[in-house]
Amino acid sequence: MSAAPPTVAFDVSRLSKVYETGAGQVHALRGVDLQIFAGETLVLLGPSGSGKSTLLNILGGLDRATSGSARFHDFELIGASDTALTRYRRASVGFIFQFFNLVPSLTARENVALITEIARDPMTPEEALARVGLADRMDHFPAQLSGGQQQRVAVARAIAKRPELLLCDEPTGSLDSDSGVQVLEAISEVTRDVGATTMIVSHNTGIAAMADRVIRFRDGQITEVEANPRKLAPKEMSW
């Protein structure tokens, strides 16, 4: 019996984004077509300004496309109201950014609780922090944590809502290699546990080895889509 075809989580068609500036138009995305399958991990590579983060922000409901279609299951993001996009972000999307965006006056537990208090079916903050190896740091403030530990708090905050989609924009960009591996291991383990579809934007080509597929960008377009025959665990990768 043949295996069932993978479920399409995102169907992106002819997606374009144009910014108006004083110097004229900037084409951040130029007619991008992409299908993203439920539960897979994608790594998006390319130089600065190639469109990676713009695509991530549109798929996360943080930015709006100029034209085209981006459908998450049966929800069309393009043209959706602000209220609908807020519901979508709250229910379905977890974000991890390069800079941790933790509230300095709150403990790790309290930073994660900011999300769990508004999510529909969240983990407890304690469970989320334990999943990223911070069970013994829950009551520490950000200033008492290393950079890698702060980013793992950000991972715990993102996955505590059990998101269907996890969007990571340069999650290791401000970390040393050892801390970066720990963060990527946390992302890999918890997204597998919750079954999230994960997209990681990075300048670090070594991270590509942990992906199911690698998407390469240049000048607002996808230039290559490559499937990894064998995914590596973060601790196996060369940086």
Biotite code that builds the C-alpha atoms (Angstrom):
import biotite.structure as struc

atoms = struc.array([
    struc.Atom([0.000, 0.000, 0.000], chain_id="A", res_id=1, res_name="MET", atom_name="CA", element="C"),
    struc.Atom([1.425, 3.360, -0.988], chain_id="A", res_id=2, res_name="SER", atom_name="CA", element="C"),
    struc.Atom([1.903, 6.045, 1.643], chain_id="A", res_id=3, res_name="ALA", atom_name="CA", element="C"),
    struc.Atom([-0.674, 8.807, 1.840], chain_id="A", res_id=4, res_name="ALA", atom_name="CA", element="C"),
    struc.Atom([0.450, 12.082, 0.268], chain_id="A", res_id=5, res_name="PRO", atom_name="CA", element="C"),
    struc.Atom([1.629, 14.721, 2.745], chain_id="A", res_id=6, res_name="PRO", atom_name="CA", element="C"),
    struc.Atom([-0.891, 17.294, 3.924], chain_id="A", res_id=7, res_name="THR", atom_name="CA", element="C"),
    struc.Atom([-0.329, 20.768, 2.501], chain_id="A", res_id=8, res_name="VAL", atom_name="CA", element="C"),
    struc.Atom([-0.262, 23.245, 5.395], chain_id="A", res_id=9, res_name="ALA", atom_name="CA", element="C"),
    struc.Atom([0.524, 26.302, 3.277], chain_id="A", res_id=10, res_name="PHE", atom_name="CA", element="C"),
    struc.Atom([-0.157, 26.915, -0.388], chain_id="A", res_id=11, res_name="ASP", atom_name="CA", element="C"),
    struc.Atom([1.625, 30.058, -1.619], chain_id="A", res_id=12, res_name="VAL", atom_name="CA", element="C"),
    struc.Atom([0.984, 31.267, -5.168], chain_id="A", res_id=13, res_name="SER", atom_name="CA", element="C"),
    struc.Atom([2.388, 34.256, -7.080], chain_id="A", res_id=14, res_name="ARG", atom_name="CA", element="C"),
    struc.Atom([3.109, 36.049, -3.804], chain_id="A", res_id=15, res_name="LEU", atom_name="CA", element="C"),
    struc.Atom([4.571, 39.533, -4.219], chain_id="A", res_id=16, res_name="SER", atom_name="CA", element="C"),
    struc.Atom([5.486, 42.312, -1.826], chain_id="A", res_id=17, res_name="LYS", atom_name="CA", element="C"),
    struc.Atom([6.367, 45.827, -2.966], chain_id="A", res_id=18, res_name="VAL", atom_name="CA", element="C"),
    struc.Atom([7.473, 48.569, -0.580], chain_id="A", res_id=19, res_name="TYR", atom_name="CA", element="C"),
    struc.Atom([7.091, 52.192, -1.579], chain_id="A", res_id=20, res_name="GLU", atom_name="CA", element="C"),
    struc.Atom([10.099, 54.323, -0.616], chain_id="A", res_id=21, res_name="THR", atom_name="CA", element="C"),
    struc.Atom([11.212, 57.836, -1.342], chain_id="A", res_id=22, res_name="GLY", atom_name="CA", element="C"),
    struc.Atom([13.593, 56.423, -3.928], chain_id="A", res_id=23, res_name="ALA", atom_name="CA", element="C"),
    struc.Atom([10.892, 54.350, -5.618], chain_id="A", res_id=24, res_name="GLY", atom_name="CA", element="C"),
    struc.Atom([9.611, 50.800, -5.311], chain_id="A", res_id=25, res_name="GLN", atom_name="CA", element="C"),
    struc.Atom([11.437, 47.940, -3.581], chain_id="A", res_id=26, res_name="VAL", atom_name="CA", element="C"),
    struc.Atom([10.322, 44.468, -4.708], chain_id="A", res_id=27, res_name="HIS", atom_name="CA", element="C"),
    struc.Atom([10.871, 42.281, -1.638], chain_id="A", res_id=28, res_name="ALA", atom_name="CA", element="C"),
    struc.Atom([9.048, 39.259, -3.111], chain_id="A", res_id=29, res_name="LEU", atom_name="CA", element="C"),
    struc.Atom([8.526, 38.602, -6.805], chain_id="A", res_id=30, res_name="ARG", atom_name="CA", element="C"),
    struc.Atom([5.831, 36.033, -7.566], chain_id="A", res_id=31, res_name="GLY", atom_name="CA", element="C"),
    struc.Atom([6.823, 33.327, -5.047], chain_id="A", res_id=32, res_name="VAL", atom_name="CA", element="C"),
    struc.Atom([5.228, 29.876, -5.428], chain_id="A", res_id=33, res_name="ASP", atom_name="CA", element="C"),
    struc.Atom([5.681, 27.337, -2.624], chain_id="A", res_id=34, res_name="LEU", atom_name="CA", element="C"),
    struc.Atom([3.856, 24.456, -0.969], chain_id="A", res_id=35, res_name="GLN", atom_name="CA", element="C"),
    struc.Atom([4.712, 23.744, 2.670], chain_id="A", res_id=36, res_name="ILE", atom_name="CA", element="C"),
    struc.Atom([3.745, 20.404, 4.152], chain_id="A", res_id=37, res_name="PHE", atom_name="CA", element="C"),
    struc.Atom([2.369, 19.834, 7.633], chain_id="A", res_id=38, res_name="ALA", atom_name="CA", element="C"),
    struc.Atom([5.013, 18.815, 10.139], chain_id="A", res_id=39, res_name="GLY", atom_name="CA", element="C"),
    struc.Atom([8.052, 19.505, 7.966], chain_id="A", res_id=40, res_name="GLU", atom_name="CA", element="C"),
    struc.Atom([11.029, 21.683, 8.837], chain_id="A", res_id=41, res_name="THR", atom_name="CA", element="C"),
    struc.Atom([12.160, 24.205, 6.234], chain_id="A", res_id=42, res_name="LEU", atom_name="CA", element="C"),
    struc.Atom([15.354, 26.247, 6.348], chain_id="A", res_id=43, res_name="VAL", atom_name="CA", element="C"),
    struc.Atom([15.329, 29.436, 4.264], chain_id="A", res_id=44, res_name="LEU", atom_name="CA", element="C"),
    struc.Atom([18.752, 30.628, 3.095], chain_id="A", res_id=45, res_name="LEU", atom_name="CA", element="C"),
    struc.Atom([19.873, 33.655, 1.127], chain_id="A", res_id=46, res_name="GLY", atom_name="CA", element="C"),
    struc.Atom([21.637, 37.007, 1.412], chain_id="A", res_id=47, res_name="PRO", atom_name="CA", element="C"),
    struc.Atom([20.188, 39.955, 3.321], chain_id="A", res_id=48, res_name="SER", atom_name="CA", element="C"),
    struc.Atom([17.312, 41.521, 1.422], chain_id="A", res_id=49, res_name="GLY", atom_name="CA", element="C"),
    struc.Atom([16.552, 38.385, -0.587], chain_id="A", res_id=50, res_name="SER", atom_name="CA", element="C"),
    struc.Atom([12.988, 38.042, 0.748], chain_id="A", res_id=51, res_name="GLY", atom_name="CA", element="C"),
    struc.Atom([13.306, 35.362, 3.444], chain_id="A", res_id=52, res_name="LYS", atom_name="CA", element="C"),
    struc.Atom([12.075, 37.394, 6.395], chain_id="A", res_id=53, res_name="SER", atom_name="CA", element="C"),
    struc.Atom([9.426, 39.121, 4.292], chain_id="A", res_id=54, res_name="THR", atom_name="CA", element="C"),
    struc.Atom([7.926, 35.738, 3.417], chain_id="A", res_id=55, res_name="LEU", atom_name="CA", element="C"),
    struc.Atom([8.085, 34.667, 7.067], chain_id="A", res_id=56, res_name="LEU", atom_name="CA", element="C"),
    struc.Atom([6.330, 37.827, 8.223], chain_id="A", res_id=57, res_name="ASN", atom_name="CA", element="C"),
    struc.Atom([3.553, 37.470, 5.635], chain_id="A", res_id=58, res_name="ILE", atom_name="CA", element="C"),
    struc.Atom([2.962, 33.799, 6.476], chain_id="A", res_id=59, res_name="LEU", atom_name="CA", element="C"),
    struc.Atom([2.918, 34.700, 10.162], chain_id="A", res_id=60, res_name="GLY", atom_name="CA", element="C"),
    struc.Atom([0.306, 37.391, 9.630], chain_id="A", res_id=61, res_name="GLY", atom_name="CA", element="C"),
    struc.Atom([2.665, 40.193, 10.682], chain_id="A", res_id=62, res_name="LEU", atom_name="CA", element="C"),
    struc.Atom([2.846, 41.806, 7.241], chain_id="A", res_id=63, res_name="ASP", atom_name="CA", element="C"),
    struc.Atom([0.600, 41.941, 4.203], chain_id="A", res_id=64, res_name="ARG", atom_name="CA", element="C"),
    struc.Atom([1.453, 40.929, 0.673], chain_id="A", res_id=65, res_name="ALA", atom_name="CA", element="C"),
    struc.Atom([0.886, 43.262, -2.255], chain_id="A", res_id=66, res_name="THR", atom_name="CA", element="C"),
    struc.Atom([-0.600, 40.511, -4.417], chain_id="A", res_id=67, res_name="SER", atom_name="CA", element="C"),
    struc.Atom([-0.902, 36.764, -4.740], chain_id="A", res_id=68, res_name="GLY", atom_name="CA", element="C"),
    struc.Atom([-2.292, 34.076, -2.455], chain_id="A", res_id=69, res_name="SER", atom_name="CA", element="C"),
    struc.Atom([-1.128, 32.513, 0.821], chain_id="A", res_id=70, res_name="ALA", atom_name="CA", element="C"),
    struc.Atom([-3.547, 29.925, 2.153], chain_id="A", res_id=71, res_name="ARG", atom_name="CA", element="C"),
    struc.Atom([-3.035, 28.184, 5.506], chain_id="A", res_id=72, res_name="PHE", atom_name="CA", element="C"),
    struc.Atom([-5.283, 25.130, 5.239], chain_id="A", res_id=73, res_name="HIS", atom_name="CA", element="C"),
    struc.Atom([-8.614, 26.830, 4.448], chain_id="A", res_id=74, res_name="ASP", atom_name="CA", element="C"),
    struc.Atom([-7.673, 30.316, 5.711], chain_id="A", res_id=75, res_name="PHE", atom_name="CA", element="C"),
    struc.Atom([-6.607, 32.847, 3.083], chain_id="A", res_id=76, res_name="GLU", atom_name="CA", element="C"),
    struc.Atom([-4.249, 35.387, 4.644], chain_id="A", res_id=77, res_name="LEU", atom_name="CA", element="C"),
    struc.Atom([-4.255, 37.797, 1.730], chain_id="A", res_id=78, res_name="ILE", atom_name="CA", element="C"),
    struc.Atom([-7.141, 40.192, 2.195], chain_id="A", res_id=79, res_name="GLY", atom_name="CA", element="C"),
    struc.Atom([-8.002, 38.893, 5.674], chain_id="A", res_id=80, res_name="ALA", atom_name="CA", element="C"),
    struc.Atom([-9.124, 41.467, 8.230], chain_id="A", res_id=81, res_name="SER", atom_name="CA", element="C"),
    struc.Atom([-6.873, 42.606, 11.058], chain_id="A", res_id=82, res_name="ASP", atom_name="CA", element="C"),
    struc.Atom([-9.155, 40.785, 13.498], chain_id="A", res_id=83, res_name="THR", atom_name="CA", element="C"),
    struc.Atom([-8.906, 37.524, 11.544], chain_id="A", res_id=84, res_name="ALA", atom_name="CA", element="C"),
    struc.Atom([-5.118, 37.800, 11.336], chain_id="A", res_id=85, res_name="LEU", atom_name="CA", element="C"),
    struc.Atom([-4.925, 38.421, 15.097], chain_id="A", res_id=86, res_name="THR", atom_name="CA", element="C"),
    struc.Atom([-7.002, 35.291, 15.750], chain_id="A", res_id=87, res_name="ARG", atom_name="CA", element="C"),
    struc.Atom([-4.774, 33.330, 13.366], chain_id="A", res_id=88, res_name="TYR", atom_name="CA", element="C"),
    struc.Atom([-1.554, 34.478, 15.054], chain_id="A", res_id=89, res_name="ARG", atom_name="CA", element="C"),
    struc.Atom([-2.941, 33.830, 18.516], chain_id="A", res_id=90, res_name="ARG", atom_name="CA", element="C"),
    struc.Atom([-4.270, 30.359, 17.722], chain_id="A", res_id=91, res_name="ALA", atom_name="CA", element="C"),
    struc.Atom([-1.820, 28.916, 15.223], chain_id="A", res_id=92, res_name="SER", atom_name="CA", element="C"),
    struc.Atom([1.551, 30.688, 15.085], chain_id="A", res_id=93, res_name="VAL", atom_name="CA", element="C"),
    struc.Atom([4.586, 30.745, 17.361], chain_id="A", res_id=94, res_name="GLY", atom_name="CA", element="C"),
    struc.Atom([7.388, 33.238, 16.705], chain_id="A", res_id=95, res_name="PHE", atom_name="CA", element="C"),
    struc.Atom([11.078, 33.132, 17.626], chain_id="A", res_id=96, res_name="ILE", atom_name="CA", element="C"),
    struc.Atom([13.260, 36.091, 16.678], chain_id="A", res_id=97, res_name="PHE", atom_name="CA", element="C"),
    struc.Atom([17.001, 36.802, 16.760], chain_id="A", res_id=98, res_name="GLN", atom_name="CA", element="C"),
    struc.Atom([16.595, 39.063, 19.779], chain_id="A", res_id=99, res_name="PHE", atom_name="CA", element="C"),
    struc.Atom([14.797, 37.355, 22.593], chain_id="A", res_id=100, res_name="PHE", atom_name="CA", element="C"),
    struc.Atom([12.136, 40.033, 23.304], chain_id="A", res_id=101, res_name="ASN", atom_name="CA", element="C"),
    struc.Atom([11.736, 38.925, 26.915], chain_id="A", res_id=102, res_name="LEU", atom_name="CA", element="C"),
    struc.Atom([10.223, 41.280, 29.479], chain_id="A", res_id=103, res_name="VAL", atom_name="CA", element="C"),
    struc.Atom([13.175, 42.030, 31.788], chain_id="A", res_id=104, res_name="PRO", atom_name="CA", element="C"),
    struc.Atom([11.047, 42.570, 34.894], chain_id="A", res_id=105, res_name="SER", atom_name="CA", element="C"),
    struc.Atom([9.395, 39.143, 34.592], chain_id="A", res_id=106, res_name="LEU", atom_name="CA", element="C"),
    struc.Atom([10.838, 35.734, 35.429], chain_id="A", res_id=107, res_name="THR", atom_name="CA", element="C"),
    struc.Atom([11.196, 33.015, 32.815], chain_id="A", res_id=108, res_name="ALA", atom_name="CA", element="C"),
    struc.Atom([7.977, 31.446, 34.097], chain_id="A", res_id=109, res_name="ARG", atom_name="CA", element="C"),
    struc.Atom([6.129, 34.763, 33.899], chain_id="A", res_id=110, res_name="GLU", atom_name="CA", element="C"),
    struc.Atom([7.425, 35.495, 30.378], chain_id="A", res_id=111, res_name="ASN", atom_name="CA", element="C"),
    struc.Atom([6.004, 32.185, 29.164], chain_id="A", res_id=112, res_name="VAL", atom_name="CA", element="C"),
    struc.Atom([2.747, 32.787, 31.075], chain_id="A", res_id=113, res_name="ALA", atom_name="CA", element="C"),
    struc.Atom([2.150, 35.874, 28.922], chain_id="A", res_id=114, res_name="LEU", atom_name="CA", element="C"),
    struc.Atom([1.319, 33.443, 26.113], chain_id="A", res_id=115, res_name="ILE", atom_name="CA", element="C"),
    struc.Atom([-0.285, 30.604, 28.047], chain_id="A", res_id=116, res_name="THR", atom_name="CA", element="C"),
    struc.Atom([-2.834, 32.958, 29.620], chain_id="A", res_id=117, res_name="GLU", atom_name="CA", element="C"),
    struc.Atom([-4.320, 33.839, 26.198], chain_id="A", res_id=118, res_name="ILE", atom_name="CA", element="C"),
    struc.Atom([-3.880, 30.533, 24.299], chain_id="A", res_id=119, res_name="ALA", atom_name="CA", element="C"),
    struc.Atom([-6.717, 28.038, 23.758], chain_id="A", res_id=120, res_name="ARG", atom_name="CA", element="C"),
    struc.Atom([-5.043, 24.789, 24.876], chain_id="A", res_id=121, res_name="ASP", atom_name="CA", element="C"),
    struc.Atom([-1.595, 25.685, 26.185], chain_id="A", res_id=122, res_name="PRO", atom_name="CA", element="C"),
    struc.Atom([1.036, 23.791, 28.060], chain_id="A", res_id=123, res_name="MET", atom_name="CA", element="C"),
    struc.Atom([1.735, 25.117, 31.516], chain_id="A", res_id=124, res_name="THR", atom_name="CA", element="C"),
    struc.Atom([4.749, 27.453, 31.688], chain_id="A", res_id=125, res_name="PRO", atom_name="CA", element="C"),
    struc.Atom([6.463, 24.822, 33.795], chain_id="A", res_id=126, res_name="GLU", atom_name="CA", element="C"),
    struc.Atom([6.003, 22.125, 31.134], chain_id="A", res_id=127, res_name="GLU", atom_name="CA", element="C"),
    struc.Atom([7.162, 24.394, 28.323], chain_id="A", res_id=128, res_name="ALA", atom_name="CA", element="C"),
    struc.Atom([10.308, 25.465, 30.199], chain_id="A", res_id=129, res_name="LEU", atom_name="CA", element="C"),
    struc.Atom([11.081, 21.873, 31.182], chain_id="A", res_id=130, res_name="ALA", atom_name="CA", element="C"),
    struc.Atom([10.900, 20.853, 27.507], chain_id="A", res_id=131, res_name="ARG", atom_name="CA", element="C"),
    struc.Atom([13.721, 23.279, 26.687], chain_id="A", res_id=132, res_name="VAL", atom_name="CA", element="C"),
    struc.Atom([15.875, 22.215, 29.623], chain_id="A", res_id=133, res_name="GLY", atom_name="CA", element="C"),
    struc.Atom([15.134, 25.117, 31.962], chain_id="A", res_id=134, res_name="LEU", atom_name="CA", element="C"),
    struc.Atom([13.225, 23.405, 34.760], chain_id="A", res_id=135, res_name="ALA", atom_name="CA", element="C"),
    struc.Atom([15.788, 24.768, 37.230], chain_id="A", res_id=136, res_name="ASP", atom_name="CA", element="C"),
    struc.Atom([15.708, 28.342, 35.883], chain_id="A", res_id=137, res_name="ARG", atom_name="CA", element="C"),
    struc.Atom([11.992, 29.090, 35.920], chain_id="A", res_id=138, res_name="MET", atom_name="CA", element="C"),
    struc.Atom([12.174, 31.804, 38.554], chain_id="A", res_id=139, res_name="ASP", atom_name="CA", element="C"),
    struc.Atom([15.254, 33.541, 37.156], chain_id="A", res_id=140, res_name="HIS", atom_name="CA", element="C"),
    struc.Atom([14.970, 36.928, 35.477], chain_id="A", res_id=141, res_name="PHE", atom_name="CA", element="C"),
    struc.Atom([16.408, 37.421, 31.964], chain_id="A", res_id=142, res_name="PRO", atom_name="CA", element="C"),
    struc.Atom([19.439, 39.284, 33.328], chain_id="A", res_id=143, res_name="ALA", atom_name="CA", element="C"),
    struc.Atom([20.288, 36.175, 35.372], chain_id="A", res_id=144, res_name="GLN", atom_name="CA", element="C"),
    struc.Atom([20.309, 33.939, 32.271], chain_id="A", res_id=145, res_name="LEU", atom_name="CA", element="C"),
    struc.Atom([22.861, 33.477, 29.500], chain_id="A", res_id=146, res_name="SER", atom_name="CA", element="C"),
    struc.Atom([21.999, 34.444, 25.940], chain_id="A", res_id=147, res_name="GLY", atom_name="CA", element="C"),
    struc.Atom([21.328, 30.830, 25.023], chain_id="A", res_id=148, res_name="GLY", atom_name="CA", element="C"),
    struc.Atom([19.100, 30.353, 28.055], chain_id="A", res_id=149, res_name="GLN", atom_name="CA", element="C"),
    struc.Atom([17.148, 33.514, 27.227], chain_id="A", res_id=150, res_name="GLN", atom_name="CA", element="C"),
    struc.Atom([16.566, 32.238, 23.696], chain_id="A", res_id=151, res_name="GLN", atom_name="CA", element="C"),
    struc.Atom([15.366, 28.921, 25.101], chain_id="A", res_id=152, res_name="ARG", atom_name="CA", element="C"),
    struc.Atom([12.854, 30.851, 27.216], chain_id="A", res_id=153, res_name="VAL", atom_name="CA", element="C"),
    struc.Atom([11.728, 32.461, 23.941], chain_id="A", res_id=154, res_name="ALA", atom_name="CA", element="C"),
    struc.Atom([11.401, 28.964, 22.412], chain_id="A", res_id=155, res_name="VAL", atom_name="CA", element="C"),
    struc.Atom([9.343, 27.820, 25.407], chain_id="A", res_id=156, res_name="ALA", atom_name="CA", element="C"),
    struc.Atom([7.112, 30.878, 25.062], chain_id="A", res_id=157, res_name="ARG", atom_name="CA", element="C"),
    struc.Atom([6.584, 30.178, 21.355], chain_id="A", res_id=158, res_name="ALA", atom_name="CA", element="C"),
    struc.Atom([5.748, 26.484, 21.705], chain_id="A", res_id=159, res_name="ILE", atom_name="CA", element="C"),
    struc.Atom([3.663, 26.735, 24.898], chain_id="A", res_id=160, res_name="ALA", atom_name="CA", element="C"),
    struc.Atom([0.527, 27.431, 22.841], chain_id="A", res_id=161, res_name="LYS", atom_name="CA", element="C"),
    struc.Atom([1.140, 24.184, 20.853], chain_id="A", res_id=162, res_name="ARG", atom_name="CA", element="C"),
    struc.Atom([1.340, 26.111, 17.553], chain_id="A", res_id=163, res_name="PRO", atom_name="CA", element="C"),
    struc.Atom([0.674, 24.521, 14.193], chain_id="A", res_id=164, res_name="GLU", atom_name="CA", element="C"),
    struc.Atom([3.276, 26.840, 12.656], chain_id="A", res_id=165, res_name="LEU", atom_name="CA", element="C"),
    struc.Atom([6.606, 27.860, 14.236], chain_id="A", res_id=166, res_name="LEU", atom_name="CA", element="C"),
    struc.Atom([8.439, 30.729, 12.529], chain_id="A", res_id=167, res_name="LEU", atom_name="CA", element="C"),
    struc.Atom([12.060, 31.318, 13.508], chain_id="A", res_id=168, res_name="CYS", atom_name="CA", element="C"),
    struc.Atom([13.883, 34.391, 12.163], chain_id="A", res_id=169, res_name="ASP", atom_name="CA", element="C"),
    struc.Atom([17.644, 34.049, 12.762], chain_id="A", res_id=170, res_name="GLU", atom_name="CA", element="C"),
    struc.Atom([17.080, 32.252, 16.094], chain_id="A", res_id=171, res_name="PRO", atom_name="CA", element="C"),
    struc.Atom([20.831, 31.663, 16.586], chain_id="A", res_id=172, res_name="THR", atom_name="CA", element="C"),
    struc.Atom([22.062, 34.910, 15.023], chain_id="A", res_id=173, res_name="GLY", atom_name="CA", element="C"),
    struc.Atom([23.151, 36.470, 18.320], chain_id="A", res_id=174, res_name="SER", atom_name="CA", element="C"),
    struc.Atom([24.508, 33.294, 19.925], chain_id="A", res_id=175, res_name="LEU", atom_name="CA", element="C"),
    struc.Atom([27.817, 31.453, 19.984], chain_id="A", res_id=176, res_name="ASP", atom_name="CA", element="C"),
    struc.Atom([27.922, 28.023, 18.357], chain_id="A", res_id=177, res_name="SER", atom_name="CA", element="C"),
    struc.Atom([27.436, 25.997, 21.565], chain_id="A", res_id=178, res_name="ASP", atom_name="CA", element="C"),
    struc.Atom([24.423, 28.044, 22.630], chain_id="A", res_id=179, res_name="SER", atom_name="CA", element="C"),
    struc.Atom([23.104, 27.965, 19.063], chain_id="A", res_id=180, res_name="GLY", atom_name="CA", element="C"),
    struc.Atom([23.181, 24.169, 18.995], chain_id="A", res_id=181, res_name="VAL", atom_name="CA", element="C"),
    struc.Atom([21.276, 24.032, 22.291], chain_id="A", res_id=182, res_name="GLN", atom_name="CA", element="C"),
    struc.Atom([18.606, 26.360, 20.926], chain_id="A", res_id=183, res_name="VAL", atom_name="CA", element="C"),
    struc.Atom([18.268, 24.391, 17.682], chain_id="A", res_id=184, res_name="LEU", atom_name="CA", element="C"),
    struc.Atom([18.028, 21.134, 19.637], chain_id="A", res_id=185, res_name="GLU", atom_name="CA", element="C"),
    struc.Atom([15.226, 22.663, 21.699], chain_id="A", res_id=186, res_name="ALA", atom_name="CA", element="C"),
    struc.Atom([13.421, 23.827, 18.551], chain_id="A", res_id=187, res_name="ILE", atom_name="CA", element="C"),
    struc.Atom([13.862, 20.431, 16.881], chain_id="A", res_id=188, res_name="SER", atom_name="CA", element="C"),
    struc.Atom([12.692, 18.400, 19.869], chain_id="A", res_id=189, res_name="GLU", atom_name="CA", element="C"),
    struc.Atom([9.687, 20.442, 20.858], chain_id="A", res_id=190, res_name="VAL", atom_name="CA", element="C"),
    struc.Atom([8.409, 20.981, 17.331], chain_id="A", res_id=191, res_name="THR", atom_name="CA", element="C"),
    struc.Atom([8.583, 17.249, 16.742], chain_id="A", res_id=192, res_name="ARG", atom_name="CA", element="C"),
    struc.Atom([6.650, 16.674, 19.976], chain_id="A", res_id=193, res_name="ASP", atom_name="CA", element="C"),
    struc.Atom([3.881, 19.151, 19.125], chain_id="A", res_id=194, res_name="VAL", atom_name="CA", element="C"),
    struc.Atom([3.900, 18.347, 15.391], chain_id="A", res_id=195, res_name="GLY", atom_name="CA", element="C"),
    struc.Atom([4.506, 21.913, 14.285], chain_id="A", res_id=196, res_name="ALA", atom_name="CA", element="C"),
    struc.Atom([5.422, 22.963, 10.771], chain_id="A", res_id=197, res_name="THR", atom_name="CA", element="C"),
    struc.Atom([8.665, 24.877, 11.247], chain_id="A", res_id=198, res_name="THR", atom_name="CA", element="C"),
    struc.Atom([10.381, 27.511, 9.122], chain_id="A", res_id=199, res_name="MET", atom_name="CA", element="C"),
    struc.Atom([13.843, 28.774, 10.055], chain_id="A", res_id=200, res_name="ILE", atom_name="CA", element="C"),
    struc.Atom([15.411, 31.802, 8.380], chain_id="A", res_id=201, res_name="VAL", atom_name="CA", element="C"),
    struc.Atom([19.200, 31.876, 8.675], chain_id="A", res_id=202, res_name="SER", atom_name="CA", element="C"),
    struc.Atom([22.408, 33.180, 7.149], chain_id="A", res_id=203, res_name="HIS", atom_name="CA", element="C"),
    struc.Atom([24.172, 30.112, 8.570], chain_id="A", res_id=204, res_name="ASN", atom_name="CA", element="C"),
    struc.Atom([24.303, 27.508, 5.792], chain_id="A", res_id=205, res_name="THR", atom_name="CA", element="C"),
    struc.Atom([25.265, 24.794, 8.276], chain_id="A", res_id=206, res_name="GLY", atom_name="CA", element="C"),
    struc.Atom([21.749, 24.888, 9.726], chain_id="A", res_id=207, res_name="ILE", atom_name="CA", element="C"),
    struc.Atom([20.402, 23.572, 6.417], chain_id="A", res_id=208, res_name="ALA", atom_name="CA", element="C"),
    struc.Atom([21.370, 20.042, 7.427], chain_id="A", res_id=209, res_name="ALA", atom_name="CA", element="C"),
    struc.Atom([18.547, 19.873, 10.005], chain_id="A", res_id=210, res_name="MET", atom_name="CA", element="C"),
    struc.Atom([15.840, 20.640, 7.434], chain_id="A", res_id=211, res_name="ALA", atom_name="CA", element="C"),
    struc.Atom([13.522, 18.370, 5.502], chain_id="A", res_id=212, res_name="ASP", atom_name="CA", element="C"),
    struc.Atom([13.870, 20.884, 2.655], chain_id="A", res_id=213, res_name="ARG", atom_name="CA", element="C"),
    struc.Atom([16.121, 23.877, 2.046], chain_id="A", res_id=214, res_name="VAL", atom_name="CA", element="C"),
    struc.Atom([14.684, 26.913, 0.244], chain_id="A", res_id=215, res_name="ILE", atom_name="CA", element="C"),
    struc.Atom([17.214, 29.316, -1.296], chain_id="A", res_id=216, res_name="ARG", atom_name="CA", element="C"),
    struc.Atom([16.285, 32.917, -2.037], chain_id="A", res_id=217, res_name="PHE", atom_name="CA", element="C"),
    struc.Atom([17.790, 35.678, -4.140], chain_id="A", res_id=218, res_name="ARG", atom_name="CA", element="C"),
    struc.Atom([16.315, 39.015, -5.212], chain_id="A", res_id=219, res_name="ASP", atom_name="CA", element="C"),
    struc.Atom([12.861, 38.210, -3.887], chain_id="A", res_id=220, res_name="GLY", atom_name="CA", element="C"),
    struc.Atom([12.582, 34.869, -5.646], chain_id="A", res_id=221, res_name="GLN", atom_name="CA", element="C"),
    struc.Atom([13.093, 31.212, -4.794], chain_id="A", res_id=222, res_name="ILE", atom_name="CA", element="C"),
    struc.Atom([16.078, 29.987, -6.769], chain_id="A", res_id=223, res_name="THR", atom_name="CA", element="C"),
    struc.Atom([16.285, 26.418, -5.466], chain_id="A", res_id=224, res_name="GLU", atom_name="CA", element="C"),
    struc.Atom([14.318, 23.922, -3.378], chain_id="A", res_id=225, res_name="VAL", atom_name="CA", element="C"),
    struc.Atom([16.371, 20.964, -2.192], chain_id="A", res_id=226, res_name="GLU", atom_name="CA", element="C"),
    struc.Atom([15.263, 17.983, -0.098], chain_id="A", res_id=227, res_name="ALA", atom_name="CA", element="C"),
    struc.Atom([17.731, 16.565, 2.403], chain_id="A", res_id=228, res_name="ASN", atom_name="CA", element="C"),
    struc.Atom([18.119, 12.805, 1.951], chain_id="A", res_id=229, res_name="PRO", atom_name="CA", element="C"),
    struc.Atom([18.997, 12.577, 5.649], chain_id="A", res_id=230, res_name="ARG", atom_name="CA", element="C"),
    struc.Atom([18.317, 15.166, 8.314], chain_id="A", res_id=231, res_name="LYS", atom_name="CA", element="C"),
    struc.Atom([21.008, 15.744, 10.918], chain_id="A", res_id=232, res_name="LEU", atom_name="CA", element="C"),
    struc.Atom([20.441, 16.476, 14.571], chain_id="A", res_id=233, res_name="ALA", atom_name="CA", element="C"),
    struc.Atom([21.771, 19.928, 15.528], chain_id="A", res_id=234, res_name="PRO", atom_name="CA", element="C"),
    struc.Atom([24.625, 18.406, 17.549], chain_id="A", res_id=235, res_name="LYS", atom_name="CA", element="C"),
    struc.Atom([25.775, 16.529, 14.413], chain_id="A", res_id=236, res_name="GLU", atom_name="CA", element="C"),
    struc.Atom([26.007, 19.636, 12.247], chain_id="A", res_id=237, res_name="MET", atom_name="CA", element="C"),
    struc.Atom([29.162, 21.564, 11.361], chain_id="A", res_id=238, res_name="SER", atom_name="CA", element="C"),
    struc.Atom([28.997, 25.318, 11.896], chain_id="A", res_id=239, res_name="TRP", atom_name="CA", element="C"),
])
